[in-house]
Amino acid sequence: MEDGLPRPSSNEQSIRDGLGRPSSLLVIDEFTSVVDRTTARFASAAISRAIRSDNIPCRMVAVTCHRDILRWLAPDWVLDMCTRELVRGRLRRPPVRLRLVRGTRDAWPLFARHHYLDSALPRGVTIYLGLISGRPAVFCACLPMFGRRDVWRVARLVVLPEYQGVGIGGRVLRACCELIRQQGRRATITTSHPAMIAHLRSSPDWQIRAVKPLGGNRSGIPSANYRSSTGRPVVSAEFVGGVAPKVRDSIAQGATLGNGSRKIS
């Protein structure tokens, strides 16, 4: 291509087109054959979750030679052409094991281009990484609000594309806010991302504090990569959830805002 950018394969494009088109039945051949296996597993889980929640209103038949996705896709029926067996029963999806660790600004370039508004990172942030099998999957940056040391805000929350759709962003967000609350501070977030707004509205852990239906405009901010939220609803919310016993125990052992790491169940 003239611009040097990669183009999706015909298989990838057909999947996107099919998922975005209203249909009672969607058939996908060579399902996950052109992506790496980590992406294949998480994409399978995300698609399954979206269909079962009616976010994608259809039934789906996936044709594949890869058995590693079966537990992640959790199909209602499996037809094995090798054994000629048709088996009914949803397989249980493997748990996604996350570890929360302190990070540095050096990790931001991996996530920056996937942030929906701004690739710049504020100064003075406390950074946490959500690791899956030792690999960074989620980036969360928090900092105190200007003039309000008792109130912290989540400034950046980014999930790498290959891990999106299975709820790990919300788990990391909650874990970081639990740590903030354990320090006797309030935890807040302001966002115009539709999926995050939906999460904040539906979760009992969050209380909506303000809504700007037409968004905001940070004119004059020296960031060439900043994309304004003007025209999109902006929601501010405060974390009101409790601190789980596991969090209290891990903090007692040193996993505070200052250092340490812990598993996220």
C-alpha positions as CSV (number, residue, x, y, z in Angstrom):
1,M,0.0,0.0,0.0
2,E,1.2,3.5,-0.7
3,D,0.9,4.7,2.9
4,G,2.9,1.8,4.2
5,L,0.2,0.8,6.7
6,P,-0.8,-2.9,7.0
7,R,-4.2,-3.9,5.6
8,P,-6.5,-6.5,7.2
9,S,-6.7,-9.8,5.4
10,S,-9.9,-10.8,3.7
11,N,-10.6,-13.1,6.6
12,E,-10.3,-10.4,9.2
13,Q,-12.4,-8.0,7.2
14,S,-15.1,-10.5,6.6
15,I,-15.3,-11.2,10.4
16,R,-15.6,-7.5,11.2
17,D,-18.2,-7.0,8.5
18,G,-20.2,-10.1,9.7
19,L,-20.2,-9.1,13.3
20,G,-21.3,-5.5,12.5
21,R,-24.2,-6.6,10.2
22,P,-27.5,-7.6,11.7
23,S,-28.0,-11.3,11.0
24,S,-29.7,-14.3,12.6
25,L,-26.8,-16.6,11.7
26,L,-23.1,-15.8,11.1
27,V,-20.7,-18.5,9.8
28,I,-17.0,-17.8,10.0
29,D,-14.5,-20.0,8.2
30,E,-10.9,-20.4,9.3
31,F,-11.8,-18.8,12.6
32,T,-8.7,-17.3,14.3
33,S,-6.4,-18.9,11.7
34,V,-4.6,-15.6,10.9
35,V,-3.9,-14.2,14.4
36,D,-1.5,-15.2,17.1
37,R,-2.9,-17.7,19.7
38,T,-3.1,-15.1,22.6
39,T,-5.2,-12.9,20.4
40,A,-7.2,-15.9,19.3
41,R,-8.1,-16.9,22.8
42,F,-9.1,-13.5,24.0
43,A,-11.0,-12.6,20.8
44,S,-12.9,-15.9,21.2
45,A,-13.9,-15.0,24.7
46,A,-14.8,-11.4,23.8
47,I,-17.0,-12.5,20.8
48,S,-18.7,-15.2,23.0
49,R,-19.4,-12.7,25.7
50,A,-20.8,-10.1,23.2
51,I,-23.1,-12.7,21.6
52,R,-24.4,-14.0,24.9
53,S,-25.1,-10.5,26.2
54,D,-26.9,-9.6,22.9
55,N,-24.4,-6.9,22.1
56,I,-24.0,-8.9,18.8
57,P,-27.6,-10.1,18.1
58,C,-26.9,-13.3,16.2
59,R,-26.0,-17.0,16.4
60,M,-22.6,-17.9,15.2
61,V,-20.9,-21.0,13.7
62,A,-17.1,-20.9,13.8
63,V,-15.2,-23.3,11.6
64,T,-11.7,-23.8,12.8
65,C,-8.8,-26.3,13.1
66,H,-7.6,-24.8,16.4
67,R,-8.7,-26.6,19.5
68,D,-7.0,-24.1,21.9
69,I,-9.9,-21.7,21.5
70,L,-12.8,-24.1,22.5
71,R,-12.8,-23.3,26.2
72,W,-12.5,-19.6,25.5
73,L,-15.3,-19.5,22.9
74,A,-17.4,-21.8,25.1
75,P,-19.7,-22.9,22.3
76,D,-23.1,-24.6,23.0
77,W,-22.3,-27.3,20.5
78,V,-19.0,-28.8,19.1
79,L,-18.9,-30.9,16.0
80,D,-15.6,-32.7,15.7
81,M,-15.0,-33.8,12.1
82,C,-12.1,-36.1,13.2
83,T,-14.2,-38.2,15.5
84,R,-17.6,-37.3,13.8
85,E,-19.0,-36.5,17.2
86,L,-21.5,-33.8,18.0
87,V,-21.2,-32.8,21.6
88,R,-23.5,-30.5,23.5
89,G,-22.5,-28.6,26.6
90,R,-20.7,-25.3,27.2
91,L,-17.1,-25.6,28.2
92,R,-16.0,-23.5,31.1
93,R,-13.7,-20.7,30.1
94,P,-10.3,-20.7,31.8
95,P,-9.8,-18.0,34.4
96,V,-7.8,-14.9,33.3
97,R,-5.0,-14.5,35.9
98,L,-3.8,-11.0,36.4
99,R,-1.0,-9.6,38.4
100,L,-0.9,-5.9,39.3
101,V,2.6,-4.5,39.6
102,R,4.1,-1.0,39.8
103,G,5.2,0.3,36.4
104,T,7.3,3.2,35.0
105,R,6.8,5.7,32.2
106,D,8.9,3.4,30.0
107,A,5.9,1.2,29.6
108,W,3.7,3.9,28.2
109,P,4.8,3.8,24.5
110,L,3.4,0.2,24.3
111,F,0.0,1.5,25.2
112,A,0.0,5.2,24.1
113,R,-1.3,4.7,20.5
114,H,-4.2,2.7,21.9
115,H,-5.6,5.4,24.1
116,Y,-8.8,6.8,22.7
117,L,-8.0,10.5,23.3
118,D,-4.4,11.5,24.1
119,S,-1.0,9.8,23.7
120,A,0.6,12.2,26.2
121,L,1.1,11.0,29.8
122,P,0.7,13.5,32.6
123,R,3.6,14.2,35.0
124,G,3.6,12.9,38.5
125,V,1.5,9.8,37.8
126,T,1.6,6.6,39.8
127,I,1.7,3.7,37.2
128,Y,0.4,0.2,37.5
129,L,0.6,-2.6,35.0
130,G,-1.8,-5.6,34.7
131,L,0.3,-8.6,33.7
132,I,-1.0,-11.8,32.0
133,S,1.5,-14.6,31.9
134,G,4.2,-12.0,32.7
135,R,3.3,-9.8,29.7
136,P,1.8,-6.3,30.1
137,A,-1.8,-6.2,29.1
138,V,-3.3,-3.2,31.0
139,F,-1.9,0.2,31.9
140,C,-3.4,2.3,34.6
141,A,-2.0,5.7,35.7
142,C,-3.3,7.7,38.7
143,L,-2.4,11.0,40.3
144,P,-3.8,13.4,42.9
145,M,-6.2,16.1,41.7
146,F,-4.7,19.6,41.6
147,G,-5.2,21.2,44.9
148,R,-6.9,18.1,46.4
149,R,-4.3,15.7,47.8
150,D,-7.1,13.6,49.3
151,V,-8.7,13.0,45.9
152,W,-7.0,10.9,43.3
153,R,-8.1,10.4,39.7
154,V,-7.4,7.7,37.1
155,A,-5.8,9.6,34.3
156,R,-5.1,6.8,31.9
157,L,-6.6,3.3,31.6
158,V,-5.6,1.3,28.5
159,V,-6.1,-2.4,27.6
160,L,-4.0,-3.7,24.7
161,P,-6.3,-4.7,21.8
162,E,-5.6,-8.4,22.0
163,Y,-6.8,-8.5,25.6
164,Q,-10.0,-6.4,25.1
165,G,-13.5,-7.6,25.6
166,V,-13.3,-9.9,28.6
167,G,-13.5,-7.3,31.4
168,I,-9.9,-7.1,32.6
169,G,-9.8,-3.3,32.3
170,G,-12.5,-3.0,34.9
171,R,-10.7,-5.5,37.2
172,V,-7.5,-3.5,37.0
173,L,-9.4,-0.2,37.5
174,R,-11.1,-1.6,40.6
175,A,-7.9,-2.9,42.0
176,C,-6.1,0.4,41.6
177,C,-9.1,2.3,43.2
178,E,-9.2,-0.1,46.1
179,L,-5.5,0.7,46.7
180,I,-6.3,4.4,46.7
181,R,-9.2,4.0,49.0
182,Q,-7.1,1.9,51.4
183,Q,-4.8,4.9,51.7
184,G,-7.7,7.0,53.0
185,R,-8.2,8.9,49.7
186,R,-11.1,9.2,47.3
187,A,-10.7,7.7,43.8
188,T,-12.4,9.2,40.7
189,I,-12.4,8.9,36.9
190,T,-13.6,11.1,34.1
191,T,-14.1,9.5,30.7
192,S,-15.9,9.8,27.4
193,H,-15.3,6.2,26.3
194,P,-18.7,4.6,25.6
195,A,-17.7,1.2,27.0
196,M,-16.2,2.7,30.2
197,I,-19.3,4.9,30.7
198,A,-21.4,1.8,30.4
199,H,-19.3,0.0,33.0
200,L,-19.5,3.0,35.4
201,R,-23.2,3.2,35.1
202,S,-23.9,-0.5,35.6
203,S,-21.4,-1.2,38.4
204,P,-22.4,-0.8,42.0
205,D,-18.8,0.2,42.8
206,W,-19.2,3.5,41.1
207,Q,-21.4,6.6,41.7
208,I,-21.9,9.1,38.8
209,R,-21.0,12.6,40.0
210,A,-21.3,14.6,36.8
211,V,-22.4,14.3,33.2
212,K,-21.5,16.6,30.4
213,P,-23.8,15.6,27.4
214,L,-21.7,17.5,24.9
215,G,-18.3,16.7,26.3
216,G,-15.5,19.2,26.9
217,N,-12.7,21.0,25.0
218,R,-9.2,21.4,26.3
219,S,-8.2,24.3,24.0
220,G,-4.7,25.5,24.4
221,I,-3.2,22.3,25.7
222,P,0.2,21.7,24.0
223,S,-0.4,18.1,22.7
224,A,-0.5,17.5,19.0
225,N,-2.0,14.1,19.5
226,Y,-4.8,15.2,21.8
227,R,-8.3,14.4,20.5
228,S,-11.0,16.5,22.1
229,S,-14.1,14.9,23.6
230,T,-16.3,17.7,22.3
231,G,-19.6,16.2,21.0
232,R,-19.4,13.1,23.1
233,P,-20.9,12.7,26.6
234,V,-18.3,12.9,29.4
235,V,-19.0,11.2,32.7
236,S,-17.3,11.7,36.0
237,A,-17.6,9.1,38.7
238,E,-16.3,8.2,42.1
239,F,-15.4,4.8,43.4
240,V,-17.6,3.8,46.3
241,G,-16.9,0.1,46.4
242,G,-15.4,-1.5,49.5
243,V,-11.9,-2.9,49.8
244,A,-11.8,-6.7,49.5
245,P,-10.1,-8.7,52.2
246,K,-7.4,-9.9,49.7
247,V,-6.6,-6.2,49.0
248,R,-6.3,-5.4,52.7
249,D,-4.0,-8.4,53.2
250,S,-1.8,-7.6,50.3
251,I,-1.5,-4.0,51.4
252,A,-0.6,-5.1,54.9
253,Q,2.3,-7.0,53.3
254,G,3.5,-4.0,51.4
255,A,1.5,-3.8,48.1
256,T,0.5,-0.1,48.6
257,L,0.5,2.8,46.2
258,G,4.2,3.1,46.8
259,N,5.5,-0.4,45.9
260,G,4.8,-4.1,45.7
261,S,2.5,-6.2,43.5
262,R,-0.5,-8.5,44.0
263,K,-2.7,-10.9,42.2
264,I,-6.2,-9.8,41.0
265,S,-8.8,-12.4,41.4
